[in-house]
Amino acid sequence: MKRYTIFVLMMLLASSTLLAVMPAGAQGVVVHGDRNDDKIVSDEEMGVAEQSYKDGKITSDQLEEIRHIHENYPRTIVCDPPYGKEVTIYKPINRIIVLSTYGAEAIRSLKATDKVVGIPNYLPKQHSLFFPVMSKVPDVGSGFEPDIEKVLSLEPDIILAFAGSCPPERLEEQLEGTDVVVVRLGFSKASYMIEDFRKLGYILEKEDEAEDVIDFYEEFNSKIEERVGKLSEEEKPKVYFESIWTHESEYKAIGNGVGIDDLCTMVGGINIADFDQYRDVDPEWVIMPEQNPDIIIGQTFTGIGCGYEHDDPSNLEAVRAKIMNRDELANVTAVKNGAIYCISIQVTSKPRYFVGAACLAKWFYPELFDDLDPEAMNKEYLERFQGMPYRGIYAYPPPEES
């Protein structure tokens, strides 16, 4: 009993000494080894820590923790638009709340699932099959308006949030005075994906894992760019994209600034909706001579019955048939030629964007991209980066059957 008491006293002494190596009365982010409350371990402060170790006041593990912070922090990144705020991380990130499945997928690609302590409430409801581990983590309410009390109870180091949704008044402003850092990386657009991975890998100290994913993306991107770059504007098809949330959805056009619009540009298509984001349109607008799309693509959501969680193509088949049978579209070029397709948002506006891009490329230019195999690419990605078996319904009709 005496030895145990001595051991406890020694541990208490080490802990209190470590605190002494930190600034007294520090508010917000606490950085071990920081004595002047600037959240940085300077050379001088590193020397103090080394002396504390020699004096037996801190353990070797505590010294190495301070040394690691001294050598590797702070780390600063710039978040995605529209906010584009610069954020700085002062110590290793061990606890993450993620507010979207987009970010959750990216975190798993970087092999950092063990750091996730909070998720949005829709993840376990709609995506438990795809996220069997994360779906068991406590939820913090809506990803668009999280429960701040729940957030704080989980003591996160960072919140990985959508780039544009969940405005600051619902998140950053609610967290003022705390040490929680909001990192806005969307992982929703092909044009930002590589940089998003590079930034997240940097602040999580997962640079090697991030570069592995980036190499995978760049190999695909270069193949697309090389071929599309040789196309003239006259060769490019006009495309009408429609957002389909439910089987009753009609004529919600997808414009600029949305993930699938990025893919359209990438693979050499022309989106006829030359406006920002989403807009309800009249059928008359679609059939106007200057619009009259060569191809119509319905982007479908999980609730329709598609994606990783589903294996029955009849839901997407029904959506396609409904578009084909709209009387007002009977004379549209796309309908006349049967060029109507459906694709899951899981492969158009998330880290698997390249699967959606490959599908679009084959629908737009079947001969030019006859060597692309979206299903094989999806399978490789799921097994290699997500540690998940291939399954799901993502496109109809599948490109190889179109």
N, C-alpha and C positions, 0 to 999 in steps of 0.2 A: 504493500500500500504506500509505503514511504517513497519507493522508486517511482511509482505512478504519479504521486503528488509532485515530485521533483520534475518529472517529464512535462506535466501540465504547466508548471510554472515557467519552464524553459520555453515552451511554445508560446505562452502569453507574452513573455519578454520579447521573443522574436517578432511577434505580431505587432506589439506596441512600438518596437524599434523601426519596423517597416513603415508604420504610420508616421513615425518621426522623420523618415526619409521623404515623406510627402508633405505638402504644405498644410500648415495648421489651419483648421476651419475651412478647407477647400469646399467650394460649392460646384455643383454640376459634375463634369467629367473628372474622375479621380484617376490620376496617372501615377502608378508606383514609381518612386524615385524622384518625382518632381517636387522641389522644395519651395519654389518661388511662385507657384500657382499659375505658370504660363502653359501648363499641360505638356511641356517638353522636357525631356531629360537631357540636360546639357552635359558637356565634358566635365565641368566642375561637379555637377550633381552625380555623375557616374563615378567620379573619384570618391565622393562621400560614401556612396553605396559600397564601393570596394573596400573602403576602410571599415565600414560597419560590418562587413563580412569577416574581415581579418580579426576584428574585435569580438567576433562571435555573437553579434547582435542580430544578424539576419542569416538565413540558411543559404546554401548554394543554389537551391531552386529559386529563391527570392532574388538572389543576385542575378541569375540568368534571365529572369523575367524582366528585371530593370535593364539589363544589358540589351536584351532583344528590343525593347521599346526605344532605347537610346540609338540603336543602330538602324532601326527600320521605320520609325515614326517621327513626325506626322506624315500622313498620306492624304493628298487632296485631289479631288476629282470635280468635274463640272457635270451637273445633272442634265438630263435631256430637256429640250424645249417642251412646253412653252415657258417654264419657269427658269430653267437653265442656271440654277443657283449653284455656287461653289460650296462644297461641303468638305470638312476636314475631319479625318479620323485620327485620334491621338494614341490609340492602344489597340491591341488585337481584338477583333470582333468574335465574341463567343455566343451571343444570343441575338437571334434575328426574328422579327415579326415580318412576315411577307403578306402583302395585301392582294396578290393576284396569282392566278395559276401560271401566268406568263413568267413572273419572277420565280415562282416555285420550281418551274421546269429548269430555269437557268441555274438556280442554286444546286439542283440535283446534278446537272451537267458538270458542275465544278466540284462534285463530291463533298458538298457541305450541308447535306440534309441534317446531320447531327446538330447543327447550330440553330435550327428552326425551332422556336418555342411558341409561336403564335401564327395563326392562319386566318383567312377570311371564311365566313360561315358557309359560303357556297361550295368551297372545295370538298369537304366530306359529303355534301349532299349530292353533288353532280359528278365528282371525279375521284371517288374513293378507290375505284379499280385502278386508275392510273397513278394515284398517290397513296398506296396502301400504308405507308409509314407516316407520312405527313398528315394524313386524314385523321390520325389519332391524337394529334397535337391540339391543345385548347384553341378555340376560335375566339376572335376579338370582335365579332359582329360583322357588319358589312364592310367590304373592302373599299366602298365609296364613302362611308361615314363610320369609322370604327368606334367602338366603345372605349373612350380614353381611360376610364377607370380600369377596365380589363387590360388594356395595353400596359399601363403602369404597373399593374400587379404582376406582370410577367417579367419585369425588369429587363427589357431589351437594350442592347447596345445600339442597334439601328432598326429602323423600319424601312423595308424595301417596298416602295409604293409605285403606283402607276405614274407615268410622267405627267399626264394632263388631268386626270380625274382626281377625285378627293381633294378639293381645293385647300389652300393653306389655312383658311379659317376653320376647317374641320380637322386639321392635323397639326401643322407646324405651330399655329397660333395657340392651339390647345395644349401644346407641349412646352411652351415657353417656361423657362425656369427649371426645366429638368435636364438630365444629361443624355436624353434620347436624340439621336441624329436621324433625320429623315433623308433617305437616299432615293431620289426619283430617277429610276432607270426603267423604261417601259418594256423592253424586249418584245415590242409589237410591230416593228417595221424593219424590213430588210436593210434599209439605208442606215439604220442606227445599230443593227444587231452586233456587228463586229466590235464597235467601240463600246457598246453596253457590256459585252462580255469582258473586254479588256479592262474596263473600269471596275466592274464587280470583282474580277479576279485579282486586281491590284489591291483593293481595300480588304479582301478576305485572305490575302497572302496565298492565292491560288493561281498565280500567274502561269505556271506550267499547264495546269488543267485548262485554263482559258485559251492559251495558245493552241492547244490540241483541238479544241472546238473551232477556233478561228481558222486553222489550217484546213479543216474539213469544209468550212463555208467558202473559203477563198478558192479552193479547187473547183467547187461548183460554180461560183460566181464568174471565174475567169472563162470557163467553158461557155457559159451563156453570153457573156460580153463579147467574146471573140466572134461568135456567129451572128448575133443580133446587130453588131456594129456594121455589118456589110449590107444590111437591109435598107432600102429606100423608104421614104414616107409612104409612097404609093403602095408598097407591098404590105404595109402594116394593117391588120384588121381593126375595124371599129367595134368596140366592145361595150355592152351595157351590163353593169354589175348591179345586182339587186340584193339588198340585205333581207334575209328571211329568218325571222325569229320564231314564227309559228307557221302552221300550215295555212293560216288565214292571211299572212303577210303578203302585201302586193304593192309594187311601185314605190318602194323606199330605195331610191338610187344611192349608190356609193360614189362619192366624189373624191377630190384630192385630199391628201393627208391621212388616208386610211391605209392599213397594211396591204390590202389586196390591190390598191391603186399603185403602190410601190412595185408590186410584182408585175402588174400589167406593163408598166414602163420598162422594167428590167428585161422582160422577155419579148419586147417589141410589139406591144399592142397600144391602141389609142382608146383611152377611156372617154366615152362620149359625154360623161357628166363633168363638165368643166366648171365645177364649183367645189367649195370646201366641205369636207365631211359628208354627212347624210342629208338627203332632202326628199320629201314626198313629191312625186311628180305625176302629171297626168299621162294617161296612155297616149294622148295625142302628141305629147312631147317626144315620146320614144319613136313614134312612127313617122315623124317629120323627115323629109328627104335628107336634110343635113345631118340627122342622127342615124336613122335606119341601120341599126347595128348588124354587123356580119355575124357576131357571136353574142349570146346572152349567157351570163353566168350568175347563178344564185349562190350567194355565200350563206351557208346554213349554220345554225347554232346547235349546241348539244341537245337542247330540248326538242329539236326536230326528230332526233333519233340517229345521230351520226357521231363519228369520232371514235376514240379508243374504247369507249364504254359500250359500243353497239356493234353488232355483227350482221344485221339484217339490212340489205340494200333497198328493201321495198319502200322505206320512208323517203329516201332521196329520189327513188324512181317516181313516187307519187308527186313530189314537188316538181320534178321536171315535167311530168305529164300535165300538171296543172298549168304551167307556163306555156307549154306547147298548145294547149287547148283554149287559150284566151282568144276569143273571137276577134278582138280588136287588133291582135298582133298577127293575124293570118297572113298578111302580105309583107311582113317584115322579112328581110333577107335571112336572118338567123333561123326563123321558124320554117321558112320554105326549105332551107337546107338541113334542117334538123340539128343545127349547131347550138343546142341548148344543153348546158351542163350545170351540175351542182357540185359544190366543194365545201368541206367543213372548215370553219374558222380555225380549228386546231392546227391546220397546216398552211394557213395564209397569214395570220397575224400573231404568230408566236415563234419561239426558237426553231420550230420545224418549217419555217417559211419556205425553205428550199424544196420541200415536197410539193407545196402548192405551186411554186414557180415552175417546177418540172411538169406538173399537170397542165398548167396554162401553156407552157412552151409546146407541149405535144398537141394540145388542142388547136393552137394558133398555127403551128408549122410542123405537122406530123412527119414530113420527110426530113426537114432540117434537124429535127431532134429525135430521130428514130432510135438512137442509141441510148436515150435516157430511160431509166426504169424507176419511176417514182416509188413503187412498192419496195423494190430492193433497197433504195436509198433510205426510205422510212425505217425499214427493218434494221439496217446497219446502225442508224442513229439511235433507235430505241434500245438496241442491245448494247451498243458501245458506250453511249453517253448517259442513258437513263437507267440501264440495268433492268430493263423490262422486256418481256417477250413481245413479238409483233402480233398485233391484232387490230380490229377496228374497220370501220367503213369511212372513207375519207372523200371519195370522188365518185360521181356517177354521171354518165357511164364511165368506167375506168378508161384512162387514156388509150390503153392498148386495144380496147374494144370500140373506140369511137369511130 
